């Protein structure tokens, strides 16, 4: 009996000691750690003291911030709104009544076409690592049909980098966001060639141009391995060598001054030259049929452009706030500067002029949005209004090309101005944020006005030459295959009925 009592006392003591040792593990690790603890409850204290320490648990992989994801999904929808219906209504209001639906149709279908091509091969060629000597110019095929972005077996999503370390974004979010950029760029150049181009020619030429111009330029300007790839100074050269050519140069383009606006503006000019002037230009009225539609479209563009520019920060952070405010301010400034210049020269301020000023401001601030300070936004908006006003009046008369809706005068000229001014106002002494100079330490800096301006000028020059060459080839191929110009009687009748069998208005 005494032995039984001693044995029960020993078990009770061991149990108390075991529970005491178990409690911290339960509190730290949760209920799942409890079974393992029971196997060592009665171990002698000396053994516990001499046991080797457990290896530290591996740090969990960073997960996307839900606020960033929500902002980027919203930004993607905002950019889609810019095209459908924003750009469609803006352009549609500027043409004659008999061509309204043809413009809406072209914008809607081109946007859809490029979106599909983007998911088939466009994203892969623009935003994956290339191979060999082509790596600085174009990506690879690892993401064809968006392969690898989602694993149905595990339910895991692949991650894309942002501009901060350990701050990933689901890659499909980035795919969708960049798809809207590619799609609207193809739609922008349509403004130069409306009212006289065959619909089939549009589809052929845009497909070629998207593949050979948009994708390489997007890769050259924006692709790099991401901040997390820069783990030490030893890997910097190797990582830089995998990036796009213009990124390696240090060219700054926050949201698409080169990729979107110069690219589409120059392409529109080349296409307009090849297509020729509209029948009756300078002899018949070509006045916009609905400036009300144009005003609605311009307003939707301004609204959606906040997603375009502020979304390009890829995070909901201070950089996005700076891009948002610069977009707001520069646009308003350009409305005023265009309006007052037009008022002084023509004697009356026009609604069309104010709307065009808004678009010019949006275009010019695009490469600068998160790359300049508030002072830079003031200056860019102030200068681009008069510059683009001259582009659609004096310069347009000088070159004698029927750029119907002034794609070159606003988008190319405004994009060039914005890209060059970004190089100046990125300077911290002028209120700019500078740019990351060391991706290992994330240290920012600025190489100097002359140095950065030269880099920006080189980027602009390469973009102009590249897209001009590809645009010529694209529209020439379309001309050889189906012809690019509609028949005279079809053009006089209007493309709404002659090509689509519909009319925009019934009254």
C-alpha positions in Angstrom: 0.0 0.0 0.0 2.8 2.4 0.9 4.5 1.5 -2.4 1.3 2.3 -4.3 1.0 5.7 -2.6 4.6 6.5 -3.4 4.0 5.5 -7.0 0.9 7.6 -7.3 2.7 10.6 -5.7 5.5 10.2 -8.2 3.1 10.1 -11.2 1.2 13.2 -9.8 4.5 15.1 -9.4 5.6 14.1 -12.9 2.2 15.2 -14.3 2.4 18.6 -12.6 5.9 19.1 -14.0 4.8 18.0 -17.4 1.8 20.4 -17.5 4.0 23.2 -16.3 6.5 22.6 -19.1 3.7 22.2 -21.7 1.9 25.5 -21.0 4.3 27.8 -22.7 4.5 25.6 -25.8 0.7 25.6 -26.0 0.6 29.4 -25.7 3.2 30.0 -28.4 2.4 27.4 -31.0 -1.3 26.5 -30.6 -3.0 23.2 -29.8 -1.3 21.3 -32.6 2.0 21.3 -30.6 0.5 19.6 -27.6 0.9 15.9 -28.5 4.6 16.3 -29.1 5.1 17.9 -25.7 3.6 14.9 -23.9 6.4 12.5 -25.0 9.0 14.5 -23.0 7.0 15.4 -20.0 8.9 13.2 -17.7 12.4 13.8 -19.1 14.9 14.7 -16.4 15.7 18.4 -16.1 19.4 17.8 -16.7 18.7 16.2 -20.1 16.6 19.2 -21.1 19.4 21.5 -20.1 21.9 19.8 -22.3 19.7 19.2 -25.3 20.7 21.0 -28.5 18.6 24.0 -29.4 16.0 23.5 -32.1 16.7 25.0 -35.5 14.9 28.3 -36.1 11.8 28.1 -38.2 12.1 29.4 -41.7 10.6 32.8 -42.3 7.3 32.6 -44.0 7.1 33.8 -47.6 5.7 37.4 -47.9 2.1 37.6 -48.7 0.3 40.2 -50.8 -1.2 43.1 -48.9 -5.0 43.1 -49.3 -5.1 46.9 -49.6 -2.6 46.7 -52.5 -4.6 44.0 -54.2 -7.9 45.9 -53.8 -6.3 49.1 -55.1 -4.8 47.4 -58.2 -8.0 45.6 -59.1 -9.8 49.0 -58.8 -7.1 50.7 -60.9 -7.5 48.0 -63.6 -11.2 48.6 -63.8 -10.5 52.4 -64.0 -8.2 52.0 -67.0 -10.7 49.8 -68.7 -13.2 52.6 -68.2 -10.8 55.0 -70.0 -11.2 53.0 -73.2 -14.7 51.6 -73.0 -16.5 53.9 -73.0 -14.2 56.9 -72.3 -12.0 57.0 -75.4 -14.8 55.6 -77.6 -17.1 58.5 -76.7 -14.3 61.1 -76.9 -13.3 60.0 -80.4 -16.9 59.3 -81.4 -18.0 62.8 -80.6 -15.3 64.3 -82.8 -16.2 62.6 -86.0 -19.2 63.2 -88.3 -22.5 61.6 -87.5 -22.2 59.0 -90.3 -19.1 57.6 -88.8 -19.9 57.6 -85.1 -20.7 53.8 -84.8 -17.6 52.9 -86.8 -15.4 54.6 -84.2 -17.2 53.0 -81.3 -16.9 49.6 -83.0 -13.2 50.1 -83.7 -12.3 51.0 -80.1 -14.4 48.2 -78.6 -13.1 45.5 -80.9 -9.4 46.6 -80.9 -9.6 46.7 -77.1 -11.0 43.2 -77.0 -8.5 41.9 -79.6 -5.5 43.1 -77.8 -6.8 41.8 -74.5 -7.0 38.3 -76.0 -3.6 38.5 -77.7 -2.1 39.8 -74.4 -3.3 36.7 -72.6 -2.2 34.4 -75.4 1.4 35.7 -75.8 1.6 39.4 -75.2 2.2 39.3 -71.4 4.8 36.6 -71.8 6.8 38.6 -74.4 6.6 41.8 -72.5 7.1 40.8 -68.9 9.2 37.6 -68.7 12.9 37.2 -69.0 14.2 36.9 -72.5 17.1 34.8 -73.7 20.5 35.5 -75.2 21.2 38.7 -77.1 17.4 39.4 -77.4 16.9 39.6 -73.7 17.1 43.5 -73.5 14.5 43.8 -76.3 11.8 41.1 -75.8 10.8 38.5 -73.3 10.3 34.7 -73.5 7.5 32.2 -73.8 7.2 31.0 -70.2 3.8 32.6 -69.7 2.0 31.6 -73.0 -1.7 31.5 -72.3 -0.8 32.7 -68.8 0.7 29.3 -68.0 2.1 29.1 -64.5 0.1 32.0 -63.0 -2.2 29.6 -61.1 -1.8 26.0 -60.0 -5.1 24.2 -59.8 -3.5 21.2 -58.1 -2.4 23.2 -55.1 -4.6 26.3 -55.4 -1.5 28.5 -55.3 -1.1 31.8 -57.3 2.2 33.0 -58.6 3.5 36.3 -57.4 4.8 39.4 -59.2 7.1 42.0 -57.7 6.2 45.6 -57.0 8.7 48.3 -56.3 9.4 47.4 -52.7 11.1 44.3 -51.3 8.9 41.6 -49.8 5.8 43.2 -51.2 4.4 40.8 -53.8 1.2 41.1 -55.8 -0.7 38.2 -57.3 0.7 37.9 -60.8 -2.8 37.7 -62.4 -3.6 41.2 -60.9 -0.5 42.6 -62.7 -1.5 40.7 -65.9 -4.9 42.3 -65.9 -3.6 45.8 -65.1 -1.0 45.7 -67.9 -3.5 44.3 -70.3 -5.6 47.4 -70.1 -2.5 49.5 -70.9 -1.7 47.5 -74.0 -5.3 47.6 -75.2 -5.8 51.3 -74.8 -2.6 52.0 -76.7 -3.9 50.2 -79.7 -7.1 52.2 -79.5 -5.4 55.6 -79.2 -3.7 55.4 -82.6 -7.2 54.8 -84.3 -8.0 58.5 -83.9 -5.5 59.4 -86.6 -7.1 57.2 -89.2 -10.9 57.4 -88.6 -13.5 57.9 -91.3 -11.6 56.2 -94.1 -9.9 52.9 -93.1 -11.2 49.4 -93.7 -12.2 47.6 -90.6 -10.4 44.4 -91.7 -7.2 46.5 -92.3 -7.5 47.9 -88.7 -7.5 44.4 -87.2 -4.5 43.1 -89.3 -2.4 46.2 -88.8 -3.1 46.5 -85.1 -2.2 42.8 -84.5 1.2 43.2 -86.2 1.9 46.6 -84.6 1.0 45.3 -81.1 3.3 42.3 -81.6 6.3 44.1 -83.0 6.1 47.5 -81.5 4.1 47.6 -78.3 5.5 44.4 -76.7 9.2 45.2 -77.3 8.9 48.7 -76.1 7.0 47.7 -73.0 9.7 45.1 -72.3 12.5 47.6 -72.9 11.1 50.2 -70.7 9.5 48.3 -67.8 10.8 44.8 -67.4 13.3 44.0 -64.6 13.7 41.2 -62.2 12.2 43.1 -59.3 13.7 44.4 -56.0 13.8 41.0 -54.3 16.2 39.6 -56.9 18.8 42.1 -55.8 20.0 40.2 -52.8 23.6 41.5 -52.7 26.1 43.6 -54.7 27.4 40.4 -56.3 24.2 39.8 -58.3 23.6 43.4 -59.5 25.3 43.1 -62.9 23.6 39.8 -63.6 20.2 41.1 -62.7 20.6 44.3 -64.7 21.6 42.3 -67.7 18.3 40.5 -67.7 16.3 43.8 -67.7 14.9 45.7 -70.6 17.3 48.0 -72.6 15.8 51.3 -71.6 15.5 50.2 -68.0 19.2 49.4 -68.1 19.8 52.9 -69.4 18.0 54.4 -66.4 15.1 55.9 -68.4 12.2 57.0 -66.2 8.6 56.3 -67.4 6.2 55.9 -64.5 3.0 55.0 -66.4 3.7 55.0 -70.2 4.9 58.3 -71.8 7.1 56.2 -74.2 5.3 52.9 -74.1 1.8 54.3 -74.6 1.7 57.8 -75.9 4.8 58.3 -78.0 4.3 54.8 -79.3 0.7 55.3 -80.4 1.1 59.0 -81.5 3.9 58.2 -83.9 2.1 55.1 -85.2 -1.0 57.2 -85.8 1.0 59.7 -87.9 2.7 57.1 -90.0 -0.7 55.3 -90.6 -2.3 58.7 -91.6 0.4 59.4 -94.1 0.0 55.9 -95.7 -3.8 56.2 -95.7 -4.0 59.7 -97.2 -6.4 62.5 -96.5 -10.2 62.2 -96.1 -12.3 63.1 -99.2 -13.4 66.7 -99.0 -10.9 67.8 -96.3 -10.6 71.6 -96.4 -13.6 71.8 -98.7 -16.4 70.2 -96.8 -17.3 70.5 -93.1 -15.5 68.0 -90.9 -16.8 69.5 -87.6 -17.4 67.3 -84.6 -21.0 66.0 -84.5 -21.3 66.0 -80.7 -19.0 67.9 -78.4 -21.3 66.7 -75.6 -20.1 63.2 -76.2 -16.5 64.4 -76.4 -16.9 66.2 -73.0 -18.3 63.0 -71.4 -15.5 61.0 -72.9 -12.8 63.5 -71.7 -14.3 63.4 -68.2 -14.3 59.6 -68.1 -10.7 59.6 -69.3 -9.7 62.0 -66.5 -11.5 59.8 -64.0 -10.0 56.6 -65.3 -6.5 58.1 -65.6 -6.2 58.0 -61.8 -6.0 54.3 -62.1 -3.6 54.5 -65.0 -1.1 56.7 -63.2 -1.6 56.2 -59.5 -2.1 52.4 -60.1 1.3 52.3 -61.7 2.8 52.6 -58.2 1.6 49.0 -57.9 0.9 49.6 -54.2 -1.5 51.7 -52.1 1.3 54.0 -50.7 2.8 57.4 -50.8 4.0 57.0 -54.4 0.5 56.3 -55.5 -0.7 59.4 -53.6 1.9 61.5 -55.3 1.0 60.2 -58.7 -2.7 60.7 -58.0 -2.2 64.4 -57.0 0.1 65.1 -59.8 -2.4 63.7 -62.3 -5.1 65.8 -60.8 -3.1 69.0 -60.8 -1.3 68.8 -64.1 -4.5 68.1 -66.0 -6.3 71.1 -64.4 -3.3 73.3 -65.2 -3.3 72.1 -68.8 -7.0 72.9 -69.2 -6.4 76.4 -68.2 -3.1 77.0 -70.2 -4.7 75.6 -73.4 -7.9 77.6 -72.9 -6.1 80.9 -72.3 -3.7 80.5 -75.2 -6.6 79.6 -77.5 -8.6 82.6 -76.2 -5.8 85.0 -76.9 -5.1 83.6 -80.4 -8.6 82.8 -81.6 -10.6 85.3 -79.6 -12.9 82.7 -78.0 -12.3 79.8 -75.5 -13.8 76.6 -76.9 -15.2 73.5 -75.2 -13.2 71.3 -77.6 -10.0 73.2 -76.6 -10.6 72.7 -72.9 -11.2 69.0 -73.4 -8.1 68.7 -75.5 -6.1 70.5 -72.9 -7.3 68.0 -70.3 -6.1 65.1 -72.4 -2.8 66.9 -73.2 -2.2 67.3 -69.4 -3.0 63.7 -68.7 -0.6 62.6 -71.4 2.3 64.7 -70.3 2.0 63.8 -66.6 1.9 60.1 -67.4 5.7 59.4 -67.5 6.2 61.9 -64.6 3.3 61.0 -62.3 5.2 59.4 -59.5 8.6 60.7 -60.7 8.2 64.4 -60.0 7.0 66.6 -57.1 4.1 68.9 -57.0 6.2 71.8 -58.5 6.9 69.6 -61.5 3.2 68.9 -62.0 2.5 72.7 -62.1 5.2 73.3 -64.7 4.3 70.3 -66.9 0.6 71.3 -67.0 1.5 74.9 -67.7 3.8 74.1 -70.7 2.0 71.2 -72.3 -1.2 73.1 -73.0 0.3 75.7 -75.3 2.7 73.1 -76.8 -0.1 70.7 -77.9 -2.3 73.6 -79.0 0.5 74.5 -81.4 0.8 70.8 -82.3 -2.8 70.5 -83.5 -2.7 73.9 -85.3 0.6 75.2 -86.5 2.6 71.9 -86.6 -0.4 70.1 -88.2 -0.5 72.6 -91.0 3.3 72.4 -91.5 3.4 68.7 -92.0 0.2 68.6 -94.0 -1.0 65.2 -92.8 -4.7 64.4 -92.1 -4.2 63.2 -88.5 -8.0 63.3 -88.1 -8.3 63.5 -84.3 -4.8 64.9 -83.5 -3.2 61.8 -82.1 0.3 62.9 -83.0 -0.2 66.5 -81.9 -1.5 65.5 -78.4 -0.2 62.1 -77.6 3.2 62.0 -79.3 4.0 65.7 -78.6 2.6 65.6 -75.1 4.4 62.3 -74.4 7.7 63.6 -75.6 7.4 66.8 -73.5 6.4 64.8 -70.4 9.2 62.3 -70.8 11.9 65.0 -71.2 10.5 67.2 -68.3 10.5 64.1 -66.1 14.2 64.0 -66.5 14.4 67.5 -65.1 11.8 67.5 -62.3 12.8 64.2 -60.9 15.6 66.2 -59.3 15.1 66.3 -55.5 16.3 69.9 -55.5 13.3 70.7 -57.7 10.9 68.8 -55.4 11.2 65.4 -57.2 11.6 62.1 -55.4 14.7 60.9 -57.3 14.8 57.3 -58.3 16.3 54.1 -56.9 20.0 54.0 -57.6 20.8 50.9 -55.6 18.2 48.1 -55.6 20.2 46.1 -53.0 19.9 48.8 -50.3 16.9 50.6 -52.0 18.9 53.9 -51.8 17.5 56.7 -54.0 19.4 59.4 -55.8 19.6 61.5 -58.9 22.4 61.4 -61.6 22.1 65.1 -62.4 19.8 67.1 -64.8 22.0 66.9 -67.9 22.7 63.1 -67.4 19.0 62.2 -66.8 17.8 64.5 -69.6 20.2 62.8 -72.0 18.9 59.3 -70.9 15.3 60.5 -71.4 16.1 61.9 -74.9 17.7 58.6 -75.9 14.6 56.7 -74.8 12.3 59.0 -76.7 14.5 58.8 -79.9 14.6 55.0 -79.8 10.8 54.8 -79.3 10.1 57.2 -82.2 12.3 55.3 -84.6 11.2 51.8 -83.5 7.4 52.5 -83.7 7.7 54.5 -86.9 9.4 51.6 -88.6 7.1 48.9 -87.3 4.0 51.1 -88.1 5.1 51.5 -91.7 5.5 47.7 -92.0 2.2 46.9 -90.2 0.0 49.1 -92.4 1.9 48.2 -95.6 1.3 44.5 -94.9 -2.4 45.2 -94.3 -2.6 47.2 -97.5 -1.0 44.3 -99.4 -3.4 41.8 -97.9 -6.8 43.6 -98.0 -6.2 47.2 -98.9 -6.4 49.9 -96.2 -8.6 52.5 -97.8 -12.3 52.2 -98.3 -13.9 53.0 -101.6 -14.8 56.6 -102.3 -18.6 55.9 -102.4 -18.3 54.0 -99.0 -16.4 56.9 -97.5 -19.0 59.5 -98.7 -21.9 57.3 -97.4 -20.2 56.9 -94.1 -18.7 53.8 -92.5 -21.6 53.2 -90.1 -23.9 52.0 -92.9 -21.4 51.0 -95.5 -19.3 48.8 -93.2 -21.5 48.0 -90.2 -25.1 48.3 -91.5 -26.1 50.5 -88.6 -26.7 54.2 -87.8 -25.9 55.9 -84.5 -29.0 58.0 -84.4 -32.6 57.6 -85.6 -34.2 61.0 -86.0 
